[in-house]
Amino acid sequence: MSDAIIEVKELTKQFKVKTAVNKVSLKINKGEIFGLIGQNGAGKSTLLKMIGGLVFPTSGEIHFFNERSHQNQLYYERMGLLIENPGIYPGYTAYQNLELMMIAYGIKNPNQEIHALLQLVGLKNDKKVKVKDFSMGMKQRLGIAIALLGSPDVLILDEPINGLDPYGIKEVRELILELNKKGLTIIISSHILEELSKIATNYAIIHEGEIIETISKEELLHKCEERIELEVDEAKDVIPILEEALNIQHYKVVDPKSVYIYDPHVENHQIIKHLSSQDISIHAISKHKQGLEQYFLERTGRGGE
Ligand SMILES: Nc1ncnc2c1ncn2[C@@H]1O[C@H](COP(=O)(O)OP(=O)(O)OP(=O)(O)O)[C@@H](O)[C@H]1O
């Protein structure tokens, strides 16, 4: 038995000659904000559409709470989707759009639920504004409100920040974090790792239809953290000097000969000066700095660009 809320196994989608998704296996646990990161055409939308039941896989399996999706009647009811443009009527207000959807879902007397949803996505003060006069961020928030109809357990958002200005990005980001706090598991795709890093708890990098890496937020931040890497004969001999002479508190002995120093105020030359004055020979010292985007580009073979 797996703890995963969603598990995909060897999922493949073939469009004639194009393999959009190739044998993808992933586990998404309850409460995660799972970031799917990939360049344009990497296969993000196709993978999310298969998980969301919009595209039928060529092969492979999708399990929801340990049951295969097509055997689980509740599967699609418990999943909210915002993939591509939601079917929003521009001449109607957010309230009217939600009302139409709820009628279509067979929900009677939806007034209270609509107000609660508008409040949740921050549109309650825009009741009289027609959607055609909405900002992109407001439209996305309405799209999320539509995806939230029926109180799903899992929300799938395909590039929800695409095309938004910084203010819109912040609004959508805050909404996603709030929904996650309320218990929703969220799967979100983007081609901008930097942006995903502000919200996601776990990541999968997809490239040419294949998952090339899955990594937790902690692991990713650790890999991208700025640090000085120091190599000496005996790491234990340099620790007292780092602590006392340079007041360095944030460091890690990674093996008997190597220390990583994370204090941002310390420079290489200060370390060299103090260790040399104590007759400690330095085999190597270097500053390691790799931004999130650089990390992503290197993984997808475009690090030199
Ligand atoms: N219905 C389809 N028929 C044929 N090819 C398709 C179809 N849908 C997607 N593809 C192809 O599959 C590949 C993956 O597309 P997909 O839309 O999943 O990528 P993506 O990572 O979401 O990219 P983008 O960010 O550009 O939407 C692309 O090469 C795309 O052209």
The ligand as an SDF file (V2000), in Angstrom:
LIG
                    3D

 31 33  0  0  0  0  0  0  0  0999 V2000
   -3.3960   16.4570  -29.5550 N   0  0  0  0  0  0  0  0  0  0  0  0
   -2.1180   16.3890  -29.9250 C   0  0  0  0  0  0  0  0  0  0  0  0
   -1.7770   15.8590  -31.1300 N   0  0  0  0  0  0  0  0  0  0  0  0
   -0.4880   15.7730  -31.5030 C   0  0  0  0  0  0  0  0  0  0  0  0
    0.5590   16.2010  -30.7590 N   0  0  0  0  0  0  0  0  0  0  0  0
    0.2790   16.7390  -29.5500 C   0  0  0  0  0  0  0  0  0  0  0  0
   -1.0730   16.8680  -29.0720 C   0  0  0  0  0  0  0  0  0  0  0  0
   -1.0330   17.4470  -27.8510 N   0  0  0  0  0  0  0  0  0  0  0  0
    0.2770   17.6760  -27.5730 C   0  0  0  0  0  0  0  0  0  0  0  0
    1.0480   17.2560  -28.5900 N   0  0  0  0  0  0  0  0  0  0  0  0
    2.5170   17.3170  -28.6650 C   0  0  0  0  0  0  0  0  0  0  0  0
    3.0340   16.6620  -27.5280 O   0  0  0  0  0  0  0  0  0  0  0  0
    4.1460   17.3610  -27.0090 C   0  0  0  0  0  0  0  0  0  0  0  0
    3.8840   17.7260  -25.5480 C   0  0  0  0  0  0  0  0  0  0  0  0
    2.8650   18.7220  -25.5330 O   0  0  0  0  0  0  0  0  0  0  0  0
    2.3080   19.3410  -24.1790 P   0  0  0  0  0  0  0  0  0  0  0  0
    1.2610   20.3430  -24.5490 O   0  0  0  0  0  0  0  0  0  0  0  0
    1.9350   18.2580  -23.2710 O   0  0  0  0  0  0  0  0  0  0  0  0
    3.6040   20.0630  -23.6300 O   0  0  0  0  0  0  0  0  0  0  0  0
    3.7370   21.1880  -22.4920 P   0  0  0  0  0  0  0  0  0  0  0  0
    4.9200   20.8250  -21.6850 O   0  0  0  0  0  0  0  0  0  0  0  0
    2.4390   21.3680  -21.8020 O   0  0  0  0  0  0  0  0  0  0  0  0
    4.1060   22.4470  -23.3570 O   0  0  0  0  0  0  0  0  0  0  0  0
    3.4810   23.9200  -23.3590 P   0  0  0  0  0  0  0  0  0  0  0  0
    4.0120   24.5780  -22.1470 O   0  0  0  0  0  0  0  0  0  0  0  0
    4.0350   24.4790  -24.6380 O   0  0  0  0  0  0  0  0  0  0  0  0
    1.9870   23.7210  -23.3720 O   0  0  0  0  0  0  0  0  0  0  0  0
    4.3760   18.5630  -27.9040 C   0  0  0  0  0  0  0  0  0  0  0  0
    5.3480   18.2280  -28.8550 O   0  0  0  0  0  0  0  0  0  0  0  0
    3.0330   18.7570  -28.5530 C   0  0  0  0  0  0  0  0  0  0  0  0
    3.1730   19.3220  -29.8300 O   0  0  0  0  0  0  0  0  0  0  0  0
  1  2  1  0
  2  3  1  0
  2  7  2  0
  3  4  2  0
  4  5  1  0
  5  6  2  0
  6  7  1  0
  6 10  1  0
  7  8  1  0
  8  9  2  0
  9 10  1  0
 10 11  1  0
 11 12  1  0
 11 30  1  0
 12 13  1  0
 13 14  1  0
 13 28  1  0
 14 15  1  0
 15 16  1  0
 16 17  2  0
 16 18  1  0
 16 19  1  0
 19 20  1  0
 20 21  2  0
 20 22  1  0
 20 23  1  0
 23 24  1  0
 24 25  2  0
 24 26  1  0
 24 27  1  0
 28 29  1  0
 28 30  1  0
 30 31  1  0
M  END
$$$$
